[in-house]
């Protein structure tokens, strides 16, 4: 089931300087830490002058959509899904 959320979260990032890629490694939400096991899509968009990075990740058999606001460097959890039909 897909749930729209929009909650602030904490995210740990990894940066690989050799391939110049940054990726979420884990996220903390509602007192639980989820280790990212797979990174799906990554895209960006602008709202006004603010650039947002959107990451689709899998952690603990759940799908998470994470958004990074590059103006204030705050992370938001926008969506979570357990993969089951609604």
N, C-alpha and C positions, 0 to 999 in steps of 0.2 A: 504494500500500500504506500502510495506517495503522500507525504505530508509537507505542505508549505510551512516554513517556520519563520525565518528572519530573526535569528537570535545571535547575539555576540558570542564569539568563541575564541579560544586560544589555539594557535597553530604553530608547530615547529617546522622549520624549513631546512632543506638541504640545498646547497649550492655547489655545483660541479664546475670549477673554473676551466677545466679542459674542454668541455663541450658547451660551456656557458649556458647552463640550464639551471633553473631553480624549480623545486618541487616540494609540495607539502609532505612531511614525513609522518606527522601525527597531529591529532586534534583533540582538544579537551572540551567536552560539552556535558553539562549537567553532572559534574563530579566524576565523569568517567573519561579515561584516555583511550583513544582509538588509534591503533597503528595502521597507517595507510599501507595497503598491500598492492594496490594497483592504481595507476593514474590513467584516467580516460582522456576526455577532451579538455583542452585548455584554449580559451579565447579571451579577447579583450573587447571592451566597448567604452565609449565615452558618454558621459552625461554632463553637458556643459564643458568645463575645462578639466574635469576629473576623469582620470583613467581608472577603469576597474578591470581586474583580472579574475576570470571565472575558471575554477578547477572542478572537474568531476572526478571523484575518487571513490575507491572501495576500501572499506575498513570493517573488519569483523562481519563480513557478509552483508553489510549495509552499504547503500549508495549515498554519498553526500555531495551536495553542490555547495562549494565554498567560494566566497567572493571577497577579494582584497581591494579595499579602497586605497589607491596610491596617494591620495592627498593627506589622509590622516593615519594611514597604515593600520586601519582597523579591519578585522576579519568578521564576516557574517556567515552564518549557516543559513542558507536560503531554502534548502530542500533536503529531505531524507526519505529513503525508500528501502524497504526490506525485500523488494523484488517480487512480492506476491501481488496478485491482481487486487484492484480496489474493491 
